[in-house]
Amino acid sequence: MILSASGWRKVFAESGDGEDCSPDIGYENALLCALIAETFAEYIRGRAGQKPVIALGMDSRPTGNQIADAMLRVFSSMEIGVHYVGIASAPEIMAYARSLDGFVYISASHNPIGYNGIKFGLNDGGVLPAEVESNLAENFAKKCAAAASDEYAEELLSKASDGELTLIFTLGDKYKKDSLWAYETFMRTVVSGTTDGRTQDQFFSDIKAFLKDSPIAVVADMNGSARAASIDSRFMEDAGIEFLPFNNEAGKIHHAIIPEPENLVFCADVMEDLRKDGNENVLLGYMPDCDGDRGNIVYWDEIKKKAVPLPAQTVFALSVLSESAFEIWQQTNMPGKGLLWKAISHYGKRAVAVNGPTSMRVDEICKAFGHEVFRAEVGEANVVNLAREKRDAGYLVRILGEGSNGGNITYPSSVRDPIATVFAIIKLLVIRDKKNEDGSLNKGLYHIWLEKSGQEFRYREDFTLQDVLDSLPTYTTTGVSDELAVLTVKTEDKGLLKENFQKVFLSGWEQHKEEMDAIYGIKSYSAILTNGTKERYVRPDESWNNGNGGLKIMFYDSRKDPYGYIWMRPSGTEPVFRILCDIRGDEFAAERSMLRWETSMIKKADDMG
């Protein structure tokens, strides 16, 4: 079982086959679930008191019901109050848990269907911090290693009262309705940037008015995910968006779960069919992963006249651009109560929090808006906690996320959400230039971005999403599902592997630095380590061994501006080693070359043992 800050995961299908669609988890996995439940129950009681109340939900994987049953038995016998909501998206249960003491969510995110896992959180809207998660993992491991742990786990499962379990399941429909209401209410705040109900109503009314004159239709390949049982249809339609979901029955998973380009093609095909059938309003599509916190985007390319998946890094860059411009627009145009950054003068500093392998195009966008960029180790929990640290230090952090994985986290949310992503793009298209009564111009979001980035010459009143995409800084970045982005290594100690890589790189740099200058214009480099929320630059004579954290080599040109970087880190949720390259400009050949060079160095380091 992989125990990481992003969740505890394993193949829960009894057969041990990661592609098995069977709902059966078997005897041993049920015992593991009992010990997992006891571990969290002890933690939440120690934090919240003797009678805490938590939400428990799951994504739409077939093994979810049996895992939930085992955990509910233990929670019930330990007098943990449980609001069981059944199938729910991760953002939904995290929004609902804000009114309780915490949550347990059964999911393995984008892993294949035979996998499943557990995520824990309190009532702050996100998963537990890495250090807390580590302590829970240590306690769980001790329980598994204890003498007669199987008999002990059996006893935990047998203590539950059938009456209590029946009551929990009977109240499930009520709690599910409460959960949906809490989530919808929360997302109105996230999208509008205000907690004031009247201001929210006016904001969504304005969006609806624009869409009445210039309709937009959004297609969603739900792929049987938890979002099929969530608020998407009602939320989109209430805002005036024509919403066209398919594969929309939770639990009926039609194809691979990870929302990367190879699986976004199904959404693209439906969009193209709808266009052929005469629905010219079809502009956007998305596909969530199984837990519904990630939804990468497909858009209608007016030039190619086809639906095209947007790379994850581009989706995040668009979201950062939109929310940064919206923050500026809102200060003038939404003077009502409850604005999330009404006290902007008390901050003075603004920032975006991202993970290590987020493309540097975000750095350029943030520079245009005067925002700083801070980087954490890969893992949503790390980025969320980094944003919290920066807020405590006096920064306004409106948007954060992992560009390498797509999607975005928009404050006050602490989890990615496809609704937030879709509406970031919708706001870019909807909030356009308007003339004020005095004749002055009230600039829309795209115009604000062009002005800030020195590209105002690009602006035209009838701009499209393609125009916005063309205005983004150009970078060539390895996709997370690229076949070259995943390596299998035999060195178990990943810190040692990085020590060996350090030797190989330093030797290679001395041999090839003149060649690097001649071919790429690279003059120098920096080594950068990320662990948890901390990023630090290290000298060549310092150790690059940072355990399972991330390692980046940043390359600079003659002006000491970043040219690009190579990055590596062992996955926290899969038994693989991930690598990535990010190069300034449209430089596919350079990105491939640098990635292969990185691969060859890692292989040499791996052979050193």
C-alpha positions as CSV (number, residue, x, y, z in Angstrom):
1,M,0.0,0.0,0.0
2,I,1.4,3.4,-1.0
3,L,1.0,5.8,1.9
4,S,1.4,9.4,0.7
5,A,0.1,12.9,1.5
6,S,-2.0,12.6,-1.7
7,G,-3.8,9.5,-0.3
8,W,-3.3,5.9,0.7
9,R,-3.6,3.6,-2.4
10,K,-3.4,0.0,-3.5
11,V,-5.2,-2.5,-5.7
12,F,-8.3,-3.2,-3.6
13,A,-9.8,-5.7,-6.1
14,E,-9.5,-9.1,-4.4
15,S,-7.7,-10.6,-7.5
16,G,-4.9,-8.1,-7.2
17,D,-5.4,-7.0,-10.8
18,G,-5.4,-3.2,-11.2
19,E,-7.8,-3.4,-14.1
20,D,-10.3,-5.7,-12.4
21,C,-13.8,-4.3,-12.3
22,S,-15.0,-6.6,-9.5
23,P,-16.6,-5.0,-6.4
24,D,-15.1,-7.6,-4.1
25,I,-12.2,-6.6,-1.9
26,G,-11.7,-9.9,0.0
27,Y,-10.9,-10.8,3.6
28,E,-7.4,-9.2,3.9
29,N,-8.4,-5.9,2.4
30,A,-11.4,-5.7,4.7
31,L,-9.1,-6.1,7.7
32,L,-6.8,-3.3,6.4
33,C,-9.9,-1.0,6.1
34,A,-10.7,-1.8,9.7
35,L,-7.3,-0.7,10.9
36,I,-7.3,2.4,8.6
37,A,-10.7,3.4,10.2
38,E,-9.4,2.9,13.7
39,T,-6.3,4.9,12.9
40,F,-8.3,8.0,11.8
41,A,-10.9,7.5,14.5
42,E,-8.2,7.8,17.2
43,Y,-6.8,10.9,15.5
44,I,-10.1,12.7,15.1
45,R,-11.2,11.9,18.6
46,G,-7.9,13.3,20.0
47,R,-8.4,16.5,18.0
48,A,-12.2,17.1,18.1
49,G,-13.2,15.4,21.3
50,Q,-15.0,12.2,22.3
51,K,-18.0,12.5,19.8
52,P,-16.7,13.9,16.5
53,V,-18.9,13.9,13.4
54,I,-17.3,13.3,10.0
55,A,-18.5,12.9,6.4
56,L,-17.7,9.7,4.6
57,G,-18.1,9.4,0.8
58,M,-16.5,7.6,-2.2
59,D,-15.9,7.9,-5.9
60,S,-17.6,5.6,-8.3
61,R,-15.2,2.7,-8.3
62,P,-16.7,-0.8,-7.8
63,T,-14.8,-1.6,-4.6
64,G,-16.0,1.6,-2.8
65,N,-19.1,0.1,-1.2
66,Q,-17.2,-2.8,0.5
67,I,-14.5,-0.4,1.7
68,A,-17.1,2.0,3.1
69,D,-19.0,-0.9,4.8
70,A,-15.8,-2.0,6.7
71,M,-14.9,1.5,7.7
72,L,-18.5,2.4,8.8
73,R,-18.5,-0.6,11.1
74,V,-15.4,0.6,12.9
75,F,-16.5,4.2,13.1
76,S,-19.9,3.2,14.5
77,S,-18.4,1.0,17.2
78,M,-16.0,3.8,18.2
79,E,-18.9,6.3,18.5
80,I,-17.7,8.4,15.6
81,G,-20.8,10.2,14.1
82,V,-20.9,9.6,10.4
83,H,-22.8,11.5,7.7
84,Y,-22.5,8.9,4.9
85,V,-23.2,10.5,1.5
86,G,-22.4,7.6,-0.8
87,I,-20.9,8.5,-4.2
88,A,-19.7,12.2,-4.1
89,S,-17.0,14.1,-5.8
90,A,-14.0,15.0,-3.8
91,P,-14.7,18.8,-3.9
92,E,-18.3,18.1,-2.8
93,I,-17.4,16.1,0.3
94,M,-14.6,18.6,1.3
95,A,-17.1,21.5,1.0
96,Y,-19.7,19.6,3.1
97,A,-17.1,18.7,5.8
98,R,-16.5,22.4,6.5
99,S,-19.6,22.2,8.8
100,L,-18.4,19.0,10.5
101,D,-15.2,17.9,12.2
102,G,-13.6,16.2,9.2
103,F,-14.0,13.6,6.4
104,V,-12.9,10.3,5.0
105,Y,-13.0,9.9,1.2
106,I,-12.6,6.6,-0.6
107,S,-10.8,7.1,-3.9
108,A,-7.7,6.4,-5.9
109,S,-8.2,9.5,-8.1
110,H,-6.9,8.7,-11.6
111,N,-5.4,5.3,-10.9
112,P,-6.9,2.3,-12.9
113,I,-10.3,0.9,-11.8
114,G,-9.0,-2.0,-9.6
115,Y,-7.2,0.5,-7.4
116,N,-8.8,2.3,-4.5
117,G,-7.6,4.4,-1.6
118,I,-8.4,6.7,1.3
119,K,-8.0,10.4,1.8
120,F,-8.4,12.1,5.2
121,G,-9.2,15.7,6.1
122,L,-10.5,18.1,8.7
123,N,-13.0,20.9,8.2
124,D,-10.7,23.3,6.4
125,G,-11.6,22.1,2.9
126,G,-8.5,20.0,2.1
127,V,-6.6,16.9,2.9
128,L,-4.4,16.6,6.0
129,P,-1.0,18.2,5.9
130,A,1.9,15.9,5.0
131,E,3.3,15.8,8.5
132,V,0.0,14.7,10.0
133,E,-0.5,12.2,7.2
134,S,2.9,10.8,7.9
135,N,2.1,10.3,11.6
136,L,-1.2,8.5,10.7
137,A,0.7,6.3,8.2
138,E,3.2,5.4,11.0
139,N,0.4,4.5,13.4
140,F,-1.3,2.4,10.8
141,A,1.9,0.5,9.9
142,K,2.4,-0.3,13.6
143,K,-1.2,-1.7,13.8
144,C,-0.5,-3.9,10.8
145,A,2.7,-5.2,12.2
146,A,1.4,-5.9,15.7
147,A,1.0,-9.5,16.9
148,A,-2.4,-11.0,15.9
149,S,-3.3,-7.9,14.0
150,D,-5.7,-9.9,11.8
151,E,-7.7,-11.2,14.8
152,Y,-7.7,-7.7,16.3
153,A,-9.1,-6.2,13.0
154,E,-11.7,-9.0,12.8
155,E,-12.9,-8.0,16.3
156,L,-13.1,-4.3,15.3
157,L,-15.4,-5.3,12.4
158,S,-17.6,-7.5,14.6
159,K,-18.4,-4.8,17.3
160,A,-20.7,-2.7,15.1
161,S,-24.4,-2.6,15.9
162,D,-26.6,-3.6,13.0
163,G,-29.1,-1.0,14.1
164,E,-26.6,1.8,14.0
165,L,-25.4,0.7,10.5
166,T,-29.0,0.6,9.3
167,L,-29.6,4.1,10.6
168,I,-26.4,5.4,8.9
169,F,-27.5,4.1,5.6
170,T,-31.1,5.2,6.1
171,L,-30.0,8.8,6.6
172,G,-27.7,8.7,3.6
173,D,-30.2,10.3,1.2
174,K,-30.7,13.2,3.5
175,Y,-27.0,13.8,4.0
176,K,-26.4,13.5,0.3
177,K,-28.9,16.4,-0.3
178,D,-27.2,18.4,2.4
179,S,-23.9,17.7,0.8
180,L,-25.0,18.9,-2.6
181,W,-26.5,22.1,-1.2
182,A,-23.3,22.9,0.8
183,Y,-21.2,22.3,-2.3
184,E,-23.4,24.4,-4.6
185,T,-23.4,27.3,-2.1
186,F,-19.7,27.1,-1.7
187,M,-19.0,27.1,-5.4
188,R,-21.1,30.2,-5.9
189,T,-18.6,31.9,-3.5
190,V,-15.5,30.4,-5.3
191,V,-16.7,31.4,-8.8
192,S,-18.0,34.9,-7.9
193,G,-15.2,35.8,-5.4
194,T,-17.7,37.1,-2.9
195,T,-19.6,35.7,0.1
196,D,-22.5,38.2,-0.2
197,G,-25.6,36.5,-1.6
198,R,-27.0,39.6,-3.4
199,T,-23.7,40.3,-5.1
200,Q,-23.5,36.7,-6.1
201,D,-27.0,36.9,-7.6
202,Q,-26.0,40.0,-9.6
203,F,-22.8,38.4,-10.8
204,F,-24.5,35.2,-12.1
205,S,-27.4,37.3,-13.6
206,D,-24.8,39.3,-15.6
207,I,-23.2,36.1,-16.9
208,K,-26.6,34.7,-17.8
209,A,-27.6,37.9,-19.7
210,F,-24.4,37.7,-21.8
211,L,-24.9,34.0,-22.5
212,K,-28.5,34.7,-23.6
213,D,-27.1,36.9,-26.5
214,S,-24.0,34.8,-27.1
215,P,-24.8,31.2,-26.0
216,I,-22.1,28.7,-25.0
217,A,-22.6,25.0,-24.7
218,V,-20.4,22.8,-22.6
219,V,-20.0,19.1,-23.2
220,A,-18.9,16.8,-20.3
221,D,-17.7,13.2,-20.6
222,M,-18.6,12.1,-17.1
223,N,-17.2,8.6,-17.7
224,G,-19.3,7.2,-14.9
225,S,-17.3,9.4,-12.4
226,A,-18.5,10.8,-9.1
227,R,-19.3,14.0,-10.8
228,A,-22.2,12.3,-12.5
229,A,-23.8,12.4,-9.0
230,S,-22.9,16.0,-8.3
231,I,-24.0,19.5,-9.0
232,D,-22.6,20.1,-12.5
233,S,-25.8,20.0,-14.5
234,R,-27.8,22.3,-12.2
235,F,-24.9,24.7,-11.6
236,M,-24.1,25.2,-15.3
237,E,-27.7,25.5,-16.4
238,D,-28.6,28.0,-13.6
239,A,-25.8,30.2,-15.0
240,G,-27.3,30.0,-18.5
241,I,-24.9,27.5,-20.0
242,E,-26.2,24.7,-22.2
243,F,-24.9,21.6,-20.5
244,L,-24.5,18.4,-22.5
245,P,-23.2,15.5,-20.4
246,F,-22.7,11.9,-21.6
247,N,-21.6,8.7,-19.9
248,N,-23.5,10.3,-17.1
249,E,-24.4,7.3,-14.8
250,A,-22.1,7.1,-11.8
251,G,-20.3,3.8,-11.6
252,K,-20.6,3.0,-15.3
253,I,-17.0,3.7,-16.3
254,H,-16.6,3.5,-20.1
255,H,-12.9,4.0,-20.7
256,A,-9.6,4.8,-18.9
257,I,-9.9,7.1,-15.9
258,I,-7.0,9.6,-16.3
259,P,-8.2,12.8,-18.0
260,E,-5.2,13.2,-20.4
261,P,-5.3,13.7,-24.2
262,E,-5.6,10.0,-25.0
263,N,-8.9,9.9,-23.1
264,L,-10.2,13.4,-23.9
265,V,-10.7,12.3,-27.5
266,F,-14.1,10.8,-26.6
267,C,-15.3,14.3,-25.5
268,A,-13.8,15.8,-28.6
269,D,-15.6,13.3,-30.8
270,V,-19.0,14.2,-29.2
271,M,-18.3,17.9,-29.6
272,E,-17.5,17.5,-33.3
273,D,-20.7,15.4,-33.8
274,L,-22.8,18.1,-32.1
275,R,-21.2,20.7,-34.3
276,K,-21.9,18.7,-37.4
277,D,-25.5,18.4,-36.2
278,G,-25.8,22.2,-36.2
279,N,-25.1,23.1,-32.6
280,E,-22.6,25.9,-33.2
281,N,-22.7,26.9,-29.5
282,V,-20.5,24.0,-28.5
283,L,-17.3,25.6,-27.4
284,L,-15.9,23.8,-24.4
285,G,-15.8,20.2,-23.0
286,Y,-14.3,18.5,-20.1
287,M,-13.7,15.1,-18.6
288,P,-13.2,14.6,-14.9
289,D,-11.2,11.8,-13.2
290,C,-13.0,9.3,-11.1
291,D,-13.2,11.4,-7.9
292,G,-14.1,14.5,-9.9
293,D,-11.5,17.0,-8.6
294,R,-9.7,17.2,-11.9
295,G,-11.3,18.1,-15.2
296,N,-9.1,18.8,-18.2
297,I,-10.5,20.8,-21.1
298,V,-11.3,20.3,-24.7
299,Y,-12.1,23.4,-26.8
300,W,-13.4,24.1,-30.3
301,D,-10.5,25.3,-32.5
302,E,-12.0,27.9,-34.9
303,I,-8.9,27.6,-37.2
304,K,-8.7,23.8,-37.4
305,K,-12.5,23.5,-37.2
306,K,-12.2,20.6,-34.8
307,A,-12.3,19.9,-31.0
308,V,-8.8,19.9,-29.5
309,P,-7.7,18.8,-26.0
310,L,-5.9,21.5,-24.2
311,P,-2.6,20.4,-22.5
312,A,-2.8,20.4,-18.7
313,Q,-0.2,23.2,-18.4
314,T,-2.2,25.4,-20.8
315,V,-5.4,24.9,-18.8
316,F,-3.7,26.0,-15.6
317,A,-2.1,29.0,-17.3
318,L,-5.5,30.1,-18.6
319,S,-7.0,29.8,-15.1
320,V,-4.2,31.8,-13.6
321,L,-4.6,34.5,-16.2
322,S,-8.4,34.7,-15.8
323,E,-8.5,34.8,-12.0
324,S,-5.7,37.3,-11.8
325,A,-7.5,39.6,-14.3
326,F,-10.8,39.0,-12.5
327,E,-9.3,40.1,-9.2
328,I,-8.5,43.5,-10.8
329,W,-11.9,43.8,-12.5
330,Q,-13.8,42.9,-9.4
331,Q,-12.4,45.7,-7.3
332,T,-14.1,48.2,-9.6
333,N,-17.2,46.3,-10.7
334,M,-18.3,44.4,-7.6
335,P,-18.2,46.9,-4.7
336,G,-20.7,44.9,-2.6
337,K,-20.2,43.2,0.7
338,G,-18.2,40.0,1.2
339,L,-15.5,40.4,-1.4
340,L,-12.8,37.8,-0.7
341,W,-10.1,40.4,-1.2
342,K,-11.9,43.5,0.0
343,A,-9.1,44.2,2.4
344,I,-6.5,44.1,-0.4
345,S,-4.7,47.1,1.1
346,H,-3.8,45.0,4.1
347,Y,-2.0,42.5,1.9
348,G,0.1,44.5,-0.5
349,K,1.6,41.3,-1.8
350,R,0.0,38.8,-4.2
351,A,1.2,35.3,-5.1
352,V,0.4,32.1,-6.9
353,A,1.4,28.8,-5.3
354,V,2.3,25.9,-7.7
355,N,4.2,22.7,-7.8
356,G,7.8,22.2,-9.0
357,P,7.0,21.0,-12.5
358,T,4.5,23.7,-13.3
359,S,5.6,25.4,-16.6
360,M,7.4,28.7,-16.4
361,R,4.7,30.3,-18.6
362,V,2.9,30.8,-15.3
363,D,5.9,32.8,-14.0
364,E,5.6,35.1,-17.0
365,I,1.8,35.6,-16.5
366,C,2.4,36.3,-12.8
367,K,5.1,38.8,-13.6
368,A,2.7,40.7,-15.8
369,F,0.2,41.0,-12.9
370,G,2.9,41.7,-10.3
371,H,2.4,38.4,-8.5
372,E,5.1,36.3,-7.0
373,V,5.4,32.5,-7.7
374,F,6.1,30.0,-5.0
375,R,6.8,26.4,-5.6
376,A,6.2,23.2,-3.5
377,E,6.8,19.6,-4.0
378,V,4.4,17.7,-6.2
379,G,1.2,16.8,-4.3
380,E,-2.0,18.9,-4.0
381,A,-1.6,18.9,-0.2
382,N,1.8,20.5,-0.5
383,V,0.6,23.3,-2.8
384,V,-2.5,24.0,-0.6
385,N,-0.3,24.2,2.5
386,L,2.2,26.4,0.8
387,A,-0.6,28.8,-0.1
388,R,-1.7,28.8,3.6
389,E,1.8,29.6,4.7
390,K,2.0,32.5,2.3
391,R,-1.4,33.9,3.4
392,D,-0.1,33.7,7.0
393,A,2.9,35.7,5.8
394,G,0.7,38.5,4.4
395,Y,0.2,37.4,0.7
396,L,-3.1,37.3,-1.1
397,V,-3.2,33.9,-2.9
398,R,-6.3,33.8,-5.0
399,I,-5.3,30.9,-7.2
400,L,-3.0,27.9,-6.9
401,G,-2.5,24.4,-8.3
402,E,-0.4,21.9,-10.1
403,G,0.1,22.9,-13.7
404,S,1.6,19.5,-14.5
405,N,-1.7,17.8,-13.6
406,G,-4.2,20.4,-14.9
407,G,-7.1,22.1,-13.2
408,N,-6.8,24.8,-10.6
409,I,-7.6,25.6,-7.0
410,T,-9.4,28.9,-6.5
411,Y,-9.6,30.4,-3.0
412,P,-11.4,29.7,-0.7
413,S,-11.4,26.2,-2.1
414,S,-8.6,23.9,-1.1
415,V,-9.1,21.3,-3.9
416,R,-9.1,21.3,-7.7
417,D,-12.5,21.6,-9.3
418,P,-13.6,21.4,-12.9
419,I,-16.4,23.8,-12.3
420,A,-13.9,26.4,-11.2
421,T,-11.8,25.7,-14.3
422,V,-14.7,25.9,-16.7
423,F,-15.9,29.1,-15.1
424,A,-12.4,30.7,-15.2
425,I,-12.6,30.3,-19.0
426,I,-16.2,31.3,-19.2
427,K,-15.4,34.5,-17.3
428,L,-12.6,35.3,-19.7
429,L,-15.1,35.1,-22.6
430,V,-18.1,36.7,-20.9
431,I,-16.6,39.7,-19.0
432,R,-15.8,41.9,-21.9
433,D,-15.3,45.7,-22.5
434,K,-18.2,48.0,-21.6
435,K,-18.6,51.7,-21.9
436,N,-19.3,53.5,-18.7
437,E,-21.9,56.3,-18.5
438,D,-19.2,58.9,-18.6
439,G,-17.9,57.5,-21.8
440,S,-14.8,55.9,-20.3
441,L,-13.9,52.2,-21.0
442,N,-14.5,49.5,-18.5
443,K,-12.0,46.8,-19.7
444,G,-12.9,43.1,-19.6
445,L,-10.6,40.3,-18.4
446,Y,-8.9,39.6,-21.7
447,H,-8.2,43.3,-22.3
448,I,-6.8,43.7,-18.8
449,W,-4.4,40.8,-19.5
450,L,-3.3,42.2,-22.8
451,E,-2.7,45.6,-21.2
452,K,-0.7,44.1,-18.3
453,S,1.4,41.9,-20.6
454,G,2.2,44.6,-23.1
455,Q,0.1,43.1,-25.9
456,E,-2.8,45.6,-26.1
457,F,-2.3,45.7,-29.9
458,R,-3.8,42.2,-30.0
459,Y,-7.2,43.3,-28.7
460,R,-10.3,43.1,-30.8
461,E,-13.9,43.3,-29.7
462,D,-14.9,40.0,-31.2
463,F,-12.1,38.0,-29.8
464,T,-12.3,34.2,-29.3
465,L,-10.8,31.7,-27.0
466,Q,-8.2,31.0,-29.7
467,D,-7.1,34.7,-29.5
468,V,-6.6,34.2,-25.7
469,L,-4.6,31.1,-26.3
470,D,-2.4,32.8,-28.9
471,S,-1.6,35.6,-26.3
472,L,-0.2,33.1,-23.8
473,P,3.6,32.9,-23.3
474,T,5.0,30.1,-25.5
475,Y,6.6,27.1,-23.8
476,T,7.2,23.5,-24.8
477,T,6.5,21.2,-21.9
478,T,6.4,17.4,-21.5
479,G,2.9,16.1,-20.9
480,V,2.4,13.9,-17.8
481,S,1.1,11.0,-20.0
482,D,4.0,11.3,-22.5
483,E,5.7,7.9,-22.9
484,L,9.0,9.6,-22.2
485,A,7.7,11.1,-18.9
486,V,7.7,7.9,-16.9
487,L,10.8,5.8,-16.0
488,T,11.2,2.5,-14.2
489,V,14.3,2.5,-12.0
490,K,15.7,-0.3,-9.9
491,T,17.4,1.8,-7.2
492,E,15.0,1.7,-4.3
493,D,16.6,4.6,-2.4
494,K,15.6,7.6,-4.5
495,G,17.8,9.9,-2.4
496,L,20.8,7.7,-3.4
497,L,19.7,7.8,-7.0
498,K,19.8,11.6,-6.9
499,E,23.3,11.5,-5.3
500,N,24.4,9.4,-8.2
501,F,22.6,11.7,-10.7
502,Q,24.5,14.6,-9.2
503,K,27.8,13.0,-10.0
504,V,26.7,12.1,-13.5
505,F,25.3,15.6,-14.2
506,L,28.3,17.5,-12.9
507,S,30.6,15.4,-15.0
508,G,28.3,15.7,-18.1
509,W,28.0,19.5,-17.6
510,E,31.8,19.9,-17.7
511,Q,32.0,17.8,-20.8
512,H,29.1,19.4,-22.7
513,K,28.8,23.0,-21.5
514,E,30.3,24.5,-24.6
515,E,28.0,22.4,-26.7
516,M,25.0,23.5,-24.6
517,D,26.0,27.1,-25.2
518,A,26.4,26.6,-29.0
519,I,23.2,24.7,-29.5
520,Y,20.8,26.2,-26.9
521,G,22.5,29.4,-25.7
522,I,22.7,27.9,-22.2
523,K,25.4,29.6,-20.1
524,S,24.7,28.3,-16.5
525,Y,22.4,26.3,-14.3
526,S,21.0,26.0,-10.8
527,A,20.0,22.9,-8.9
528,I,16.7,23.2,-6.9
529,L,15.2,20.8,-4.4
530,T,11.6,20.7,-3.2
531,N,10.3,18.9,-0.1
532,G,6.8,19.5,1.1
533,T,6.2,23.3,1.0
534,K,9.9,24.1,0.9
535,E,12.0,25.0,-2.2
536,R,15.7,25.6,-1.9
537,Y,18.7,26.2,-4.2
538,V,21.7,24.0,-3.7
539,R,25.3,24.4,-4.7
540,P,27.2,21.8,-6.8
541,D,29.2,20.8,-3.8
542,E,26.1,20.3,-1.6
543,S,24.2,17.0,-1.5
544,W,21.3,16.7,-3.8
545,N,19.8,13.9,-1.8
546,N,16.4,15.1,-0.7
547,G,14.8,11.6,-0.3
548,N,11.6,11.4,-2.3
549,G,11.3,15.1,-3.0
550,G,11.6,16.8,-6.4
551,L,14.9,17.8,-8.1
552,K,15.0,20.5,-10.8
553,I,18.0,21.7,-12.9
554,M,17.2,25.2,-14.2
555,F,19.2,26.4,-17.2
556,Y,19.9,30.1,-17.9
557,D,20.9,32.1,-21.0
558,S,23.5,34.8,-21.4
559,R,21.2,37.4,-19.8
560,K,20.7,35.0,-16.8
561,D,17.1,34.6,-17.8
562,P,15.6,31.1,-17.4
563,Y,15.8,29.1,-20.6
564,G,14.2,25.9,-19.4
565,Y,14.5,23.1,-16.9
566,I,14.6,19.4,-16.4
567,W,12.8,17.9,-13.4
568,M,12.5,14.5,-11.7
569,R,10.7,12.9,-8.7
570,P,9.5,9.5,-7.6
571,S,5.7,9.2,-7.8
572,G,4.0,9.2,-4.4
573,T,1.0,7.2,-5.7
574,E,2.5,4.9,-8.3
575,P,5.7,2.8,-8.4
576,V,7.4,4.9,-11.1
577,F,9.9,7.8,-11.5
578,R,8.5,10.9,-13.2
579,I,10.5,13.3,-15.4
580,L,9.6,16.5,-17.3
581,C,11.2,19.2,-19.4
582,D,10.0,22.8,-19.9
583,I,11.6,25.0,-22.6
584,R,10.9,28.6,-23.5
585,G,9.5,29.0,-27.0
586,D,8.1,26.6,-29.5
587,E,11.0,24.2,-29.3
588,F,9.8,20.6,-29.6
589,A,13.2,19.3,-30.8
590,A,15.0,20.9,-27.9
591,E,12.5,19.6,-25.4
592,R,12.9,16.0,-26.8
593,S,16.6,16.3,-26.8
594,M,16.8,17.6,-23.2
595,L,14.4,14.9,-22.0
596,R,16.4,12.1,-23.6
597,W,19.6,13.6,-22.0
598,E,17.9,13.6,-18.6
599,T,16.8,10.0,-19.2
600,S,20.3,8.9,-20.1
601,M,21.8,10.5,-17.0
602,I,19.2,8.9,-14.7
603,K,19.8,5.5,-16.2
604,K,23.6,5.9,-15.6
605,A,22.8,7.0,-12.0
606,D,20.5,4.0,-11.6
607,D,23.3,1.6,-12.9
608,M,25.6,3.0,-10.2
609,G,23.3,1.4,-7.6
